[in-house]
Amino acid sequence: MIRSGLGRLLPGGFRAFWVNRTIPARVHMPHDRASKPAAGRVLILVSHELTATGAPKLALEVAKACLAEGWIVVIVSPEDGPYRNLFVQAGATVIVSPLTWGRASPVFDLARHCDVVLCNTIVAALLVRHGLPAPLIWYVHETEYVATFDRPDIDLAATFRSAQQIWAASPMVARSLAAFTDRAEVMGATVQPVAPRSRPMGDTARLLVMGGIEPRKGQLGLAHAAATLTEQQRAGLSLTIHGRETDPAYAAQVRQAAASLPFWHDGGPLPPTAALDVLAAADGVIIPSLDEPLSLVALEAMSAGKIVICTRSCGIADFLDDGINGFIGLDASSDSLAMTLTRALQAREQWKAIGVNARRRYEEEFSPHAFAARVCSRIEAAI
């Protein structure tokens, strides 16, 4: 159903509408829509930030899928970030308002003139608890963080009951929601495919760890695990850590633990394009995280036919078969990581075949086409 109210506001009068309101907000609209009348179904997509992190990346893919089907997409976020420009370039309108989560949120007015609201984080419990005047889809990416929103001023189970649909990024996320709802469906995720670069098998195995350096990401446990490798295994390995030091004290511990490992390299943080280039030239990635709801890095590696070494503490493990399209350890302890890394290195001759299987799994489940089809089908069912 087309909501004519928002259609009149988008795009020509939309900026003036918000400028004249007392609600503080910045509106960013696609240039090619500045003077065109808006038509089509309307999706309000609520994000907690617009940084180059996992949830905003998936919000962008949801937006692109709906825009391709002729929807009008409006993003609302309390914080600005580099992904704002990507949303606008894709054809979406972006509203940045510090009041996104409160009773004075612009989402309430927008929801009265839209077809569906999609909240892209568990943080949206701060908003949803007040009730929204539109069908609600809740796309959750968090795991352990979910329970922090079950508190005296938020009945999380009741809040989930107000949603038409509840999407979980992985089975691991769905399990974290089970204490509050039994309606979570696994939506999965997507990344744009990475073009691989082939390397001779005789070269040193090049493995990457990518992500912020902080306790949850588990780099310290990996350093302890790597220290147990044999001299022969060390000689044939290059392991590079890329990421911002989001916890400097923890990063110092990681450096100290890895100081005696000549195959361990600190590659520092990388911009997105450079990170994909580095991944394309590597043999695979290690995900040593203690709590990783899915791992877009793993999906990017799979798309390029690279191996993924992870544990059951990472959500991607639910989509992989050990020794077939990846290597999976029991947990993120240093002992488990050491055994899993050793198994992977001993199976080096199988990496090419395992990488082919990983890419096939990506194409079946995580390609942009497969994800967009699921997203559009489920949104249509909600309205």
C-alpha positions in Angstrom: 0.0 0.0 0.0 1.4 3.4 -1.0 1.3 6.0 1.8 0.6 9.3 0.1 1.5 11.4 3.2 5.2 10.6 3.1 5.0 10.7 -0.7 4.1 14.4 -0.5 7.1 15.0 1.8 9.6 13.1 -0.2 11.7 14.6 -1.6 10.8 18.2 -2.5 9.2 19.3 0.7 11.1 16.8 2.9 14.0 19.0 3.9 11.8 22.0 4.6 9.5 19.8 6.7 12.3 18.8 9.0 14.0 22.2 9.1 10.8 23.7 10.4 10.4 21.2 13.2 11.8 21.6 16.7 13.3 18.1 16.5 17.1 18.5 15.8 17.9 16.5 12.6 20.0 16.7 9.6 18.5 15.5 6.3 20.6 14.2 3.4 18.8 13.4 0.2 19.9 11.9 -3.1 20.7 14.6 -5.6 18.8 13.0 -8.4 15.6 13.2 -6.4 15.7 16.8 -5.3 13.0 17.8 -7.7 11.3 14.6 -8.6 7.9 13.6 -7.1 8.3 10.5 -4.9 6.2 7.4 -5.4 6.3 3.8 -4.2 6.2 1.9 -1.0 8.1 3.4 1.9 10.6 1.7 4.2 12.0 3.5 7.3 15.3 1.8 8.2 16.5 2.6 11.7 20.2 2.1 12.5 22.3 2.8 15.6 25.2 4.3 13.6 26.5 4.9 10.1 30.1 3.7 10.6 31.8 1.1 8.4 30.9 -1.8 10.7 28.8 -4.9 10.3 25.3 -3.7 11.1 25.4 -0.5 8.9 26.9 -2.6 6.1 23.9 -4.9 6.2 21.5 -2.1 6.5 22.9 -0.7 3.2 22.4 -4.1 1.5 18.7 -4.1 2.8 18.3 -0.6 1.5 19.7 -1.4 -1.9 17.5 -4.5 -2.3 14.4 -2.4 -1.6 15.5 0.5 -3.8 16.0 -1.9 -6.7 12.3 -2.9 -6.3 11.2 0.7 -6.5 10.8 1.4 -2.7 11.4 4.8 -1.1 14.0 4.2 1.6 14.6 6.6 4.6 17.4 5.9 7.0 17.3 7.3 10.5 20.3 7.1 12.8 21.4 9.0 16.0 25.0 9.1 14.8 26.5 10.2 11.4 29.3 8.3 9.7 31.0 7.4 6.4 28.1 5.1 5.4 25.8 8.1 5.1 27.2 9.0 1.8 26.9 5.4 0.6 23.2 5.3 1.5 22.6 8.6 -0.3 24.6 7.4 -3.4 22.4 4.3 -3.5 19.3 6.5 -3.6 18.1 6.6 0.0 17.4 9.7 2.2 19.3 9.8 5.5 18.1 11.6 8.6 20.6 12.0 11.5 18.9 12.8 14.7 20.3 12.5 18.3 16.7 11.9 19.4 16.3 8.7 17.4 15.7 6.5 20.5 13.5 8.8 22.6 9.8 9.7 22.7 10.5 12.7 20.5 12.1 10.5 17.8 11.4 11.5 14.2 10.7 7.8 13.6 7.2 8.1 15.1 6.1 10.8 12.6 7.7 8.9 9.7 6.1 5.7 10.8 2.6 7.2 10.4 3.3 7.7 6.6 5.3 4.5 5.7 4.6 0.9 4.9 7.1 -0.7 7.2 9.7 0.1 9.8 12.9 -2.0 9.9 15.0 -1.6 13.0 18.6 -2.9 12.4 19.9 -3.4 15.9 18.9 -4.6 19.4 19.5 -1.0 20.6 16.1 -0.2 18.9 14.5 -1.7 22.0 14.8 1.9 23.4 12.5 3.0 20.6 10.2 0.0 20.1 9.2 -0.1 23.7 7.1 3.1 23.1 5.1 1.4 20.3 5.4 2.2 16.6 2.3 3.1 14.3 3.5 0.8 11.5 4.4 -2.8 10.8 7.8 -3.5 12.4 10.6 -5.8 11.3 13.4 -6.2 13.7 16.8 -7.3 12.3 19.1 -8.3 15.2 22.9 -8.8 14.8 24.0 -9.0 18.4 24.3 -11.9 20.8 25.5 -11.4 24.4 24.6 -7.7 24.2 20.9 -8.6 23.7 20.4 -9.4 27.4 21.5 -6.0 28.5 18.2 -4.6 27.1 16.1 -6.7 29.3 15.9 -4.3 32.2 13.3 -2.7 34.5 12.3 -0.1 32.0 12.2 -2.5 29.0 10.2 -5.8 28.9 12.2 -7.3 26.1 9.9 -10.2 25.5 6.9 -7.9 25.3 8.8 -5.6 23.0 9.6 -8.4 20.6 5.9 -9.4 20.5 5.2 -6.0 18.9 7.2 -7.0 15.8 5.7 -8.5 12.8 8.9 -10.3 12.0 12.2 -10.8 13.9 15.3 -11.5 11.8 18.5 -13.0 13.2 21.7 -12.6 11.3 22.7 -16.2 12.2 21.6 -19.2 14.2 23.9 -18.0 17.0 22.0 -14.7 17.2 18.7 -16.6 17.1 19.9 -18.7 20.1 20.7 -15.5 22.0 17.1 -14.3 21.4 15.5 -17.6 22.5 15.0 -16.4 26.1 12.8 -13.5 24.8 11.1 -14.8 21.7 10.6 -18.0 19.7 9.8 -16.2 16.5 13.3 -15.3 15.3 14.0 -16.5 11.7 17.6 -16.7 10.4 17.9 -14.1 7.6 21.7 -14.4 7.2 23.7 -11.6 5.6 25.6 -10.7 2.5 28.8 -9.0 1.3 29.9 -8.0 -2.2 32.1 -10.8 -3.7 35.8 -10.4 -3.6 37.8 -11.2 -6.7 40.5 -13.7 -5.7 44.1 -13.7 -6.7 45.7 -17.1 -7.2 49.0 -17.9 -5.6 51.4 -20.9 -6.1 50.7 -23.6 -3.4 54.4 -23.8 -2.7 54.5 -20.3 -1.1 54.3 -19.6 2.6 50.7 -19.9 3.8 49.4 -16.3 4.3 46.6 -16.0 6.9 44.9 -12.9 8.1 43.1 -11.8 11.2 41.0 -8.7 10.6 39.0 -6.6 13.1 39.4 -4.2 16.0 42.0 -5.3 18.5 40.0 -5.9 21.7 39.2 -8.7 24.1 36.1 -9.9 22.3 38.0 -10.4 19.1 40.4 -12.9 20.8 43.7 -12.0 19.3 45.5 -12.7 22.6 44.2 -16.3 22.6 45.4 -16.7 19.1 48.9 -15.4 20.0 49.1 -18.0 22.7 47.9 -20.7 20.3 50.4 -19.7 17.6 53.2 -20.0 20.1 52.6 -23.7 20.3 53.2 -24.4 16.6 56.1 -26.5 15.6 59.2 -25.0 14.0 58.2 -26.6 10.7 54.7 -25.1 10.9 56.1 -21.7 11.8 58.5 -21.7 8.9 55.7 -22.1 6.4 53.3 -19.5 7.9 52.8 -15.8 7.7 50.1 -14.5 10.0 49.1 -10.8 9.8 46.9 -8.9 12.2 44.9 -5.9 10.8 42.7 -3.6 12.8 42.4 -0.6 15.0 43.6 -0.8 18.6 40.2 -0.3 20.1 41.6 -1.4 23.4 45.2 -0.1 23.7 46.0 -2.0 26.9 44.8 -5.3 25.4 46.7 -4.6 22.1 49.8 -4.2 24.2 49.2 -7.6 25.7 48.8 -9.1 22.3 52.1 -7.5 21.1 53.9 -8.8 24.1 52.6 -12.4 23.6 53.5 -12.4 19.9 56.9 -10.6 20.3 58.8 -13.9 19.9 56.9 -15.1 16.9 58.7 -14.2 13.7 55.7 -15.2 11.5 53.3 -12.8 13.4 53.0 -9.4 11.7 51.2 -6.3 12.8 49.7 -4.9 9.6 47.8 -2.0 11.3 44.3 -0.8 10.3 43.3 -0.7 6.7 40.7 1.3 4.7 38.0 -0.9 3.2 39.3 -1.1 -0.3 42.9 -1.9 0.9 41.5 -4.6 3.2 39.8 -6.3 0.3 43.0 -6.2 -1.7 44.9 -7.8 1.1 42.3 -10.4 1.6 42.3 -11.2 -2.2 46.0 -11.9 -2.0 45.9 -14.1 1.1 45.1 -17.8 1.5 42.5 -17.4 4.2 41.4 -15.8 7.5 41.3 -16.8 11.1 38.4 -15.7 13.3 39.5 -16.2 16.9 36.7 -14.1 18.4 35.1 -15.1 21.8 31.7 -13.8 20.6 31.2 -13.1 16.9 27.5 -13.2 15.7 28.4 -14.0 12.1 31.6 -12.4 10.6 31.4 -10.5 7.4 35.2 -11.0 7.0 34.6 -14.7 6.8 31.9 -14.1 4.2 34.3 -12.0 2.1 36.9 -14.7 2.4 34.4 -17.4 1.3 33.4 -15.3 -1.7 37.0 -15.2 -2.8 37.4 -19.0 -2.4 39.7 -18.6 0.7 39.7 -20.8 3.7 38.1 -19.8 7.0 39.5 -21.0 10.3 37.1 -20.3 13.2 35.4 -21.8 16.3 31.9 -22.4 17.5 32.2 -19.0 19.2 31.7 -17.5 15.7 28.3 -17.5 14.0 29.6 -18.5 10.6 30.4 -21.9 12.0 26.8 -22.8 11.8 27.0 -22.5 8.0 30.2 -24.5 7.6 31.1 -28.2 7.6 34.5 -28.9 9.3 37.1 -30.0 6.8 34.7 -29.5 3.8 34.4 -25.8 3.4 36.2 -24.5 6.5 38.0 -25.5 9.7 36.0 -25.2 12.9 37.3 -25.5 16.5 35.2 -26.3 19.6 35.7 -22.9 21.3 37.9 -19.8 21.3 40.3 -21.1 24.0 43.9 -21.0 23.1 44.1 -24.8 23.2 41.2 -25.2 20.8 42.6 -22.5 18.5 46.0 -24.2 18.5 44.5 -27.6 17.5 42.3 -26.1 14.8 45.1 -24.0 13.3 47.4 -27.1 13.4 44.7 -29.2 11.6 44.4 -26.5 9.0 48.1 -26.3 8.3 48.4 -30.1 8.1 45.7 -30.0 5.4 47.4 -27.4 3.3 47.1 -29.4 0.1 43.3 -29.4 0.5 42.9 -25.7 0.8 42.1 -25.1 -2.9 39.3 -27.6 -2.8 38.0 -26.3 0.5 38.1 -22.8 -0.8 36.0 -23.8 -3.9 33.4 -25.4 -1.5 33.4 -22.2 0.6 32.7 -20.1 -2.4 29.9 -22.4 -3.4 28.4 -22.0 0.1 28.7 -18.2 -0.2 26.9 -18.2 -3.6 24.0 -20.4 -2.3 23.4 -18.5 1.0 25.2 -15.2 1.1 25.4 -13.7 -2.4 23.8 -10.2 -2.8 21.2 -11.8 -5.1 20.2 -14.6 -2.6 20.1 -12.1 0.3 18.1 -9.5 -1.7 15.5 -12.1 -2.7 15.0 -13.2 1.0 14.8 -9.6 2.2 12.2 -8.5 -0.4 10.1 -11.6 0.0 9.9 -11.2 3.8 9.3 -7.5 3.7 6.4 -8.0 1.3 5.0 -10.6 3.7 5.0 -8.0 6.5 2.8 -5.4 4.9 
